[in-house]
Amino acid sequence: MKDDFYEKLKLLLDFVEQESKKPPENESYAALVWNKGYRNAMIKVRDYIWKLFN
């Protein structure tokens, strides 16, 4: 049970990491600004989850 939880947590953190590294789908200024904010939010979520379990 505990291993299953940590596997799911690892999957979630991997998803967050991958999402934070995705390039914007177009190069408009609004997309670049939104993507930067989204990337920063994903990194903060990842860091928060790690702090909860460490």
mmCIF file of the N, C-alpha and C atoms, coordinates in Angstrom:
data_MODEL
# 
_entry.id   MODEL 
# 
loop_
_atom_site.group_PDB 
_atom_site.id 
_atom_site.type_symbol 
_atom_site.label_atom_id 
_atom_site.label_alt_id 
_atom_site.label_comp_id 
_atom_site.label_asym_id 
_atom_site.label_entity_id 
_atom_site.label_seq_id 
_atom_site.pdbx_PDB_ins_code 
_atom_site.Cartn_x 
_atom_site.Cartn_y 
_atom_site.Cartn_z 
_atom_site.occupancy 
_atom_site.B_iso_or_equiv 
_atom_site.pdbx_formal_charge 
_atom_site.auth_seq_id 
_atom_site.auth_comp_id 
_atom_site.auth_asym_id 
_atom_site.auth_atom_id 
_atom_site.pdbx_PDB_model_num 
ATOM 1   N N  . MET A 1 1  ? 0.835  -1.197 0.000   1.00 0.00 ? 1  MET A N  1 
ATOM 2   C CA . MET A 1 1  ? 0.000  0.000  0.000   1.00 0.00 ? 1  MET A CA 1 
ATOM 3   C C  . MET A 1 1  ? 0.875  1.254  0.000   1.00 0.00 ? 1  MET A C  1 
ATOM 4   N N  . LYS A 1 2  ? 1.877  1.274  0.865   1.00 0.00 ? 2  LYS A N  1 
ATOM 5   C CA . LYS A 1 2  ? 2.739  2.444  0.963   1.00 0.00 ? 2  LYS A CA 1 
ATOM 6   C C  . LYS A 1 2  ? 3.551  2.633  -0.315  1.00 0.00 ? 2  LYS A C  1 
ATOM 7   N N  . ASP A 1 3  ? 4.038  1.526  -0.889  1.00 0.00 ? 3  ASP A N  1 
ATOM 8   C CA . ASP A 1 3  ? 4.804  1.618  -2.132  1.00 0.00 ? 3  ASP A CA 1 
ATOM 9   C C  . ASP A 1 3  ? 3.935  2.148  -3.270  1.00 0.00 ? 3  ASP A C  1 
ATOM 10  N N  . ASP A 1 4  ? 2.678  1.741  -3.303  1.00 0.00 ? 4  ASP A N  1 
ATOM 11  C CA . ASP A 1 4  ? 1.756  2.207  -4.330  1.00 0.00 ? 4  ASP A CA 1 
ATOM 12  C C  . ASP A 1 4  ? 1.561  3.721  -4.228  1.00 0.00 ? 4  ASP A C  1 
ATOM 13  N N  . PHE A 1 5  ? 1.441  4.212  -3.007  1.00 0.00 ? 5  PHE A N  1 
ATOM 14  C CA . PHE A 1 5  ? 1.290  5.648  -2.784  1.00 0.00 ? 5  PHE A CA 1 
ATOM 15  C C  . PHE A 1 5  ? 2.502  6.407  -3.311  1.00 0.00 ? 5  PHE A C  1 
ATOM 16  N N  . TYR A 1 6  ? 3.690  5.918  -2.988  1.00 0.00 ? 6  TYR A N  1 
ATOM 17  C CA . TYR A 1 6  ? 4.901  6.599  -3.431  1.00 0.00 ? 6  TYR A CA 1 
ATOM 18  C C  . TYR A 1 6  ? 5.093  6.507  -4.944  1.00 0.00 ? 6  TYR A C  1 
ATOM 19  N N  . GLU A 1 7  ? 4.642  5.423  -5.549  1.00 0.00 ? 7  GLU A N  1 
ATOM 20  C CA . GLU A 1 7  ? 4.692  5.325  -7.011  1.00 0.00 ? 7  GLU A CA 1 
ATOM 21  C C  . GLU A 1 7  ? 3.784  6.372  -7.647  1.00 0.00 ? 7  GLU A C  1 
ATOM 22  N N  . LYS A 1 8  ? 2.586  6.545  -7.096  1.00 0.00 ? 8  LYS A N  1 
ATOM 23  C CA . LYS A 1 8  ? 1.663  7.555  -7.613  1.00 0.00 ? 8  LYS A CA 1 
ATOM 24  C C  . LYS A 1 8  ? 2.206  8.959  -7.385  1.00 0.00 ? 8  LYS A C  1 
ATOM 25  N N  . LEU A 1 9  ? 2.812  9.180  -6.239  1.00 0.00 ? 9  LEU A N  1 
ATOM 26  C CA . LEU A 1 9  ? 3.423  10.473 -5.961  1.00 0.00 ? 9  LEU A CA 1 
ATOM 27  C C  . LEU A 1 9  ? 4.548  10.759 -6.944  1.00 0.00 ? 9  LEU A C  1 
ATOM 28  N N  . LYS A 1 10 ? 5.355  9.749  -7.229  1.00 0.00 ? 10 LYS A N  1 
ATOM 29  C CA . LYS A 1 10 ? 6.450  9.900  -8.190  1.00 0.00 ? 10 LYS A CA 1 
ATOM 30  C C  . LYS A 1 10 ? 5.901  10.220 -9.574  1.00 0.00 ? 10 LYS A C  1 
ATOM 31  N N  . LEU A 1 11 ? 4.820  9.552  -9.976  1.00 0.00 ? 11 LEU A N  1 
ATOM 32  C CA . LEU A 1 11 ? 4.194  9.849  -11.266 1.00 0.00 ? 11 LEU A CA 1 
ATOM 33  C C  . LEU A 1 11 ? 3.705  11.296 -11.323 1.00 0.00 ? 11 LEU A C  1 
ATOM 34  N N  . LEU A 1 12 ? 3.095  11.753 -10.242 1.00 0.00 ? 12 LEU A N  1 
ATOM 35  C CA . LEU A 1 12 ? 2.614  13.129 -10.174 1.00 0.00 ? 12 LEU A CA 1 
ATOM 36  C C  . LEU A 1 12 ? 3.770  14.115 -10.292 1.00 0.00 ? 12 LEU A C  1 
ATOM 37  N N  . LEU A 1 13 ? 4.834  13.864 -9.568  1.00 0.00 ? 13 LEU A N  1 
ATOM 38  C CA . LEU A 1 13 ? 5.988  14.763 -9.614  1.00 0.00 ? 13 LEU A CA 1 
ATOM 39  C C  . LEU A 1 13 ? 6.664  14.740 -10.981 1.00 0.00 ? 13 LEU A C  1 
ATOM 40  N N  . ASP A 1 14 ? 6.716  13.577 -11.610 1.00 0.00 ? 14 ASP A N  1 
ATOM 41  C CA . ASP A 1 14 ? 7.274  13.491 -12.964 1.00 0.00 ? 14 ASP A CA 1 
ATOM 42  C C  . ASP A 1 14 ? 6.426  14.295 -13.952 1.00 0.00 ? 14 ASP A C  1 
ATOM 43  N N  . PHE A 1 15 ? 5.104  14.205 -13.802 1.00 0.00 ? 15 PHE A N  1 
ATOM 44  C CA . PHE A 1 15 ? 4.208  14.975 -14.659 1.00 0.00 ? 15 PHE A CA 1 
ATOM 45  C C  . PHE A 1 15 ? 4.446  16.473 -14.484 1.00 0.00 ? 15 PHE A C  1 
ATOM 46  N N  . VAL A 1 16 ? 4.544  16.906 -13.237 1.00 0.00 ? 16 VAL A N  1 
ATOM 47  C CA . VAL A 1 16 ? 4.786  18.320 -12.959 1.00 0.00 ? 16 VAL A CA 1 
ATOM 48  C C  . VAL A 1 16 ? 6.102  18.760 -13.583 1.00 0.00 ? 16 VAL A C  1 
ATOM 49  N N  . GLU A 1 17 ? 7.123  17.935 -13.434 1.00 0.00 ? 17 GLU A N  1 
ATOM 50  C CA . GLU A 1 17 ? 8.436  18.248 -14.001 1.00 0.00 ? 17 GLU A CA 1 
ATOM 51  C C  . GLU A 1 17 ? 8.363  18.366 -15.525 1.00 0.00 ? 17 GLU A C  1 
ATOM 52  N N  . GLN A 1 18 ? 7.683  17.431 -16.170 1.00 0.00 ? 18 GLN A N  1 
ATOM 53  C CA . GLN A 1 18 ? 7.557  17.459 -17.631 1.00 0.00 ? 18 GLN A CA 1 
ATOM 54  C C  . GLN A 1 18 ? 6.768  18.680 -18.097 1.00 0.00 ? 18 GLN A C  1 
ATOM 55  N N  . GLU A 1 19 ? 5.687  18.990 -17.392 1.00 0.00 ? 19 GLU A N  1 
ATOM 56  C CA . GLU A 1 19 ? 4.874  20.144 -17.768 1.00 0.00 ? 19 GLU A CA 1 
ATOM 57  C C  . GLU A 1 19 ? 5.660  21.441 -17.635 1.00 0.00 ? 19 GLU A C  1 
ATOM 58  N N  . SER A 1 20 ? 6.503  21.520 -16.631 1.00 0.00 ? 20 SER A N  1 
ATOM 59  C CA . SER A 1 20 ? 7.263  22.757 -16.424 1.00 0.00 ? 20 SER A CA 1 
ATOM 60  C C  . SER A 1 20 ? 8.322  22.962 -17.503 1.00 0.00 ? 20 SER A C  1 
ATOM 61  N N  . LYS A 1 21 ? 8.692  21.906 -18.210 1.00 0.00 ? 21 LYS A N  1 
ATOM 62  C CA . LYS A 1 21 ? 9.736  22.003 -19.239 1.00 0.00 ? 21 LYS A CA 1 
ATOM 63  C C  . LYS A 1 21 ? 9.190  22.156 -20.655 1.00 0.00 ? 21 LYS A C  1 
ATOM 64  N N  . LYS A 1 22 ? 7.878  22.060 -20.825 1.00 0.00 ? 22 LYS A N  1 
ATOM 65  C CA . LYS A 1 22 ? 7.298  22.155 -22.167 1.00 0.00 ? 22 LYS A CA 1 
ATOM 66  C C  . LYS A 1 22 ? 7.465  23.566 -22.728 1.00 0.00 ? 22 LYS A C  1 
ATOM 67  N N  . PRO A 1 23 ? 7.831  23.662 -24.003 1.00 0.00 ? 23 PRO A N  1 
ATOM 68  C CA . PRO A 1 23 ? 7.904  24.983 -24.634 1.00 0.00 ? 23 PRO A CA 1 
ATOM 69  C C  . PRO A 1 23 ? 6.498  25.494 -24.953 1.00 0.00 ? 23 PRO A C  1 
ATOM 70  N N  . PRO A 1 24 ? 6.346  26.794 -25.112 1.00 0.00 ? 24 PRO A N  1 
ATOM 71  C CA . PRO A 1 24 ? 5.023  27.318 -25.484 1.00 0.00 ? 24 PRO A CA 1 
ATOM 72  C C  . PRO A 1 24 ? 4.626  26.820 -26.868 1.00 0.00 ? 24 PRO A C  1 
ATOM 73  N N  . GLU A 1 25 ? 3.324  26.702 -27.090 1.00 0.00 ? 25 GLU A N  1 
ATOM 74  C CA . GLU A 1 25 ? 2.841  26.191 -28.371 1.00 0.00 ? 25 GLU A CA 1 
ATOM 75  C C  . GLU A 1 25 ? 2.895  27.238 -29.473 1.00 0.00 ? 25 GLU A C  1 
ATOM 76  N N  . ASN A 1 26 ? 2.898  28.494 -29.096 1.00 0.00 ? 26 ASN A N  1 
ATOM 77  C CA . ASN A 1 26 ? 3.125  29.548 -30.091 1.00 0.00 ? 26 ASN A CA 1 
ATOM 78  C C  . ASN A 1 26 ? 3.988  30.621 -29.444 1.00 0.00 ? 26 ASN A C  1 
ATOM 79  N N  . GLU A 1 27 ? 4.490  31.513 -30.251 1.00 0.00 ? 27 GLU A N  1 
ATOM 80  C CA . GLU A 1 27 ? 5.484  32.473 -29.774 1.00 0.00 ? 27 GLU A CA 1 
ATOM 81  C C  . GLU A 1 27 ? 4.910  33.855 -29.469 1.00 0.00 ? 27 GLU A C  1 
ATOM 82  N N  . SER A 1 28 ? 3.599  33.967 -29.334 1.00 0.00 ? 28 SER A N  1 
ATOM 83  C CA . SER A 1 28 ? 3.036  35.277 -29.022 1.00 0.00 ? 28 SER A CA 1 
ATOM 84  C C  . SER A 1 28 ? 3.446  35.690 -27.611 1.00 0.00 ? 28 SER A C  1 
ATOM 85  N N  . TYR A 1 29 ? 3.451  36.981 -27.371 1.00 0.00 ? 29 TYR A N  1 
ATOM 86  C CA . TYR A 1 29 ? 3.868  37.501 -26.065 1.00 0.00 ? 29 TYR A CA 1 
ATOM 87  C C  . TYR A 1 29 ? 2.987  36.944 -24.945 1.00 0.00 ? 29 TYR A C  1 
ATOM 88  N N  . ALA A 1 30 ? 1.674  36.909 -25.176 1.00 0.00 ? 30 ALA A N  1 
ATOM 89  C CA . ALA A 1 30 ? 0.755  36.404 -24.153 1.00 0.00 ? 30 ALA A CA 1 
ATOM 90  C C  . ALA A 1 30 ? 1.048  34.942 -23.828 1.00 0.00 ? 30 ALA A C  1 
ATOM 91  N N  . ALA A 1 31 ? 1.338  34.150 -24.847 1.00 0.00 ? 31 ALA A N  1 
ATOM 92  C CA . ALA A 1 31 ? 1.650  32.734 -24.616 1.00 0.00 ? 31 ALA A CA 1 
ATOM 93  C C  . ALA A 1 31 ? 2.944  32.581 -23.840 1.00 0.00 ? 31 ALA A C  1 
ATOM 94  N N  . LEU A 1 32 ? 3.936  33.402 -24.156 1.00 0.00 ? 32 LEU A N  1 
ATOM 95  C CA . LEU A 1 32 ? 5.211  33.321 -23.439 1.00 0.00 ? 32 LEU A CA 1 
ATOM 96  C C  . LEU A 1 32 ? 5.055  33.706 -21.971 1.00 0.00 ? 32 LEU A C  1 
ATOM 97  N N  . VAL A 1 33 ? 4.293  34.765 -21.707 1.00 0.00 ? 33 VAL A N  1 
ATOM 98  C CA . VAL A 1 33 ? 4.064  35.200 -20.323 1.00 0.00 ? 33 VAL A CA 1 
ATOM 99  C C  . VAL A 1 33 ? 3.282  34.137 -19.566 1.00 0.00 ? 33 VAL A C  1 
ATOM 100 N N  . TRP A 1 34 ? 2.216  33.614 -20.186 1.00 0.00 ? 34 TRP A N  1 
ATOM 101 C CA . TRP A 1 34 ? 1.408  32.583 -19.535 1.00 0.00 ? 34 TRP A CA 1 
ATOM 102 C C  . TRP A 1 34 ? 2.249  31.346 -19.266 1.00 0.00 ? 34 TRP A C  1 
ATOM 103 N N  . ASN A 1 35 ? 3.065  30.924 -20.231 1.00 0.00 ? 35 ASN A N  1 
ATOM 104 C CA . ASN A 1 35 ? 3.887  29.729 -20.080 1.00 0.00 ? 35 ASN A CA 1 
ATOM 105 C C  . ASN A 1 35 ? 4.893  29.895 -18.944 1.00 0.00 ? 35 ASN A C  1 
ATOM 106 N N  . LYS A 1 36 ? 5.468  31.074 -18.827 1.00 0.00 ? 36 LYS A N  1 
ATOM 107 C CA . LYS A 1 36 ? 6.425  31.316 -17.743 1.00 0.00 ? 36 LYS A CA 1 
ATOM 108 C C  . LYS A 1 36 ? 5.726  31.199 -16.389 1.00 0.00 ? 36 LYS A C  1 
ATOM 109 N N  . GLY A 1 37 ? 4.540  31.772 -16.272 1.00 0.00 ? 37 GLY A N  1 
ATOM 110 C CA . GLY A 1 37 ? 3.781  31.672 -15.026 1.00 0.00 ? 37 GLY A CA 1 
ATOM 111 C C  . GLY A 1 37 ? 3.383  30.235 -14.725 1.00 0.00 ? 37 GLY A C  1 
ATOM 112 N N  . TYR A 1 38 ? 2.971  29.509 -15.755 1.00 0.00 ? 38 TYR A N  1 
ATOM 113 C CA . TYR A 1 38 ? 2.577  28.110 -15.593 1.00 0.00 ? 38 TYR A CA 1 
ATOM 114 C C  . TYR A 1 38 ? 3.764  27.268 -15.151 1.00 0.00 ? 38 TYR A C  1 
ATOM 115 N N  . ARG A 1 39 ? 4.915  27.500 -15.772 1.00 0.00 ? 39 ARG A N  1 
ATOM 116 C CA . ARG A 1 39 ? 6.129  26.762 -15.418 1.00 0.00 ? 39 ARG A CA 1 
ATOM 117 C C  . ARG A 1 39 ? 6.511  27.039 -13.963 1.00 0.00 ? 39 ARG A C  1 
ATOM 118 N N  . ASN A 1 40 ? 6.460  28.296 -13.568 1.00 0.00 ? 40 ASN A N  1 
ATOM 119 C CA . ASN A 1 40 ? 6.789  28.641 -12.186 1.00 0.00 ? 40 ASN A CA 1 
ATOM 120 C C  . ASN A 1 40 ? 5.805  28.003 -11.211 1.00 0.00 ? 40 ASN A C  1 
ATOM 121 N N  . ALA A 1 41 ? 4.534  27.973 -11.570 1.00 0.00 ? 41 ALA A N  1 
ATOM 122 C CA . ALA A 1 41 ? 3.531  27.346 -10.705 1.00 0.00 ? 41 ALA A CA 1 
ATOM 123 C C  . ALA A 1 41 ? 3.780  25.847 -10.577 1.00 0.00 ? 41 ALA A C  1 
ATOM 124 N N  . MET A 1 42 ? 4.110  25.193 -11.683 1.00 0.00 ? 42 MET A N  1 
ATOM 125 C CA . MET A 1 42 ? 4.393  23.756 -11.645 1.00 0.00 ? 42 MET A CA 1 
ATOM 126 C C  . MET A 1 42 ? 5.600  23.459 -10.758 1.00 0.00 ? 42 MET A C  1 
ATOM 127 N N  . ILE A 1 43 ? 6.619  24.279 -10.838 1.00 0.00 ? 43 ILE A N  1 
ATOM 128 C CA . ILE A 1 43 ? 7.809  24.078 -10.012 1.00 0.00 ? 43 ILE A CA 1 
ATOM 129 C C  . ILE A 1 43 ? 7.471  24.285 -8.542  1.00 0.00 ? 43 ILE A C  1 
ATOM 130 N N  . LYS A 1 44 ? 6.649  25.284 -8.238  1.00 0.00 ? 44 LYS A N  1 
ATOM 131 C CA . LYS A 1 44 ? 6.250  25.521 -6.847  1.00 0.00 ? 44 LYS A CA 1 
ATOM 132 C C  . LYS A 1 44 ? 5.420  24.359 -6.302  1.00 0.00 ? 44 LYS A C  1 
ATOM 133 N N  . VAL A 1 45 ? 4.530  23.807 -7.132  1.00 0.00 ? 45 VAL A N  1 
ATOM 134 C CA . VAL A 1 45 ? 3.737  22.641 -6.712  1.00 0.00 ? 45 VAL A CA 1 
ATOM 135 C C  . VAL A 1 45 ? 4.655  21.465 -6.418  1.00 0.00 ? 45 VAL A C  1 
ATOM 136 N N  . ARG A 1 46 ? 5.606  21.218 -7.305  1.00 0.00 ? 46 ARG A N  1 
ATOM 137 C CA . ARG A 1 46 ? 6.558  20.121 -7.099  1.00 0.00 ? 46 ARG A CA 1 
ATOM 138 C C  . ARG A 1 46 ? 7.333  20.304 -5.803  1.00 0.00 ? 46 ARG A C  1 
ATOM 139 N N  . ASP A 1 47 ? 7.844  21.509 -5.577  1.00 0.00 ? 47 ASP A N  1 
ATOM 140 C CA . ASP A 1 47 ? 8.624  21.779 -4.368  1.00 0.00 ? 47 ASP A CA 1 
ATOM 141 C C  . ASP A 1 47 ? 7.772  21.633 -3.108  1.00 0.00 ? 47 ASP A C  1 
ATOM 142 N N  . TYR A 1 48 ? 6.529  22.092 -3.170  1.00 0.00 ? 48 TYR A N  1 
ATOM 143 C CA . TYR A 1 48 ? 5.631  21.983 -2.022  1.00 0.00 ? 48 TYR A CA 1 
ATOM 144 C C  . TYR A 1 48 ? 5.363  20.517 -1.676  1.00 0.00 ? 48 TYR A C  1 
ATOM 145 N N  . ILE A 1 49 ? 5.115  19.703 -2.690  1.00 0.00 ? 49 ILE A N  1 
ATOM 146 C CA . ILE A 1 49 ? 4.860  18.281 -2.446  1.00 0.00 ? 49 ILE A CA 1 
ATOM 147 C C  . ILE A 1 49 ? 6.088  17.623 -1.841  1.00 0.00 ? 49 ILE A C  1 
ATOM 148 N N  . TRP A 1 50 ? 7.274  17.953 -2.347  1.00 0.00 ? 50 TRP A N  1 
ATOM 149 C CA . TRP A 1 50 ? 8.498  17.370 -1.782  1.00 0.00 ? 50 TRP A CA 1 
ATOM 150 C C  . TRP A 1 50 ? 8.666  17.760 -0.321  1.00 0.00 ? 50 TRP A C  1 
ATOM 151 N N  . LYS A 1 51 ? 8.355  19.017 0.004   1.00 0.00 ? 51 LYS A N  1 
ATOM 152 C CA . LYS A 1 51 ? 8.488  19.471 1.397   1.00 0.00 ? 51 LYS A CA 1 
ATOM 153 C C  . LYS A 1 51 ? 7.524  18.727 2.314   1.00 0.00 ? 51 LYS A C  1 
ATOM 154 N N  . LEU A 1 52 ? 6.345  18.402 1.805   1.00 0.00 ? 52 LEU A N  1 
ATOM 155 C CA . LEU A 1 52 ? 5.373  17.667 2.619   1.00 0.00 ? 52 LEU A CA 1 
ATOM 156 C C  . LEU A 1 52 ? 5.895  16.298 3.033   1.00 0.00 ? 52 LEU A C  1 
ATOM 157 N N  . PHE A 1 53 ? 6.669  15.673 2.176   1.00 0.00 ? 53 PHE A N  1 
ATOM 158 C CA . PHE A 1 53 ? 7.095  14.304 2.430   1.00 0.00 ? 53 PHE A CA 1 
ATOM 159 C C  . PHE A 1 53 ? 8.540  14.182 2.870   1.00 0.00 ? 53 PHE A C  1 
ATOM 160 N N  . ASN A 1 54 ? 9.213  15.279 3.065   1.00 0.00 ? 54 ASN A N  1 
ATOM 161 C CA . ASN A 1 54 ? 10.599 15.235 3.551   1.00 0.00 ? 54 ASN A CA 1 
ATOM 162 C C  . ASN A 1 54 ? 10.729 15.921 4.883   1.00 0.00 ? 54 ASN A C  1 
# 
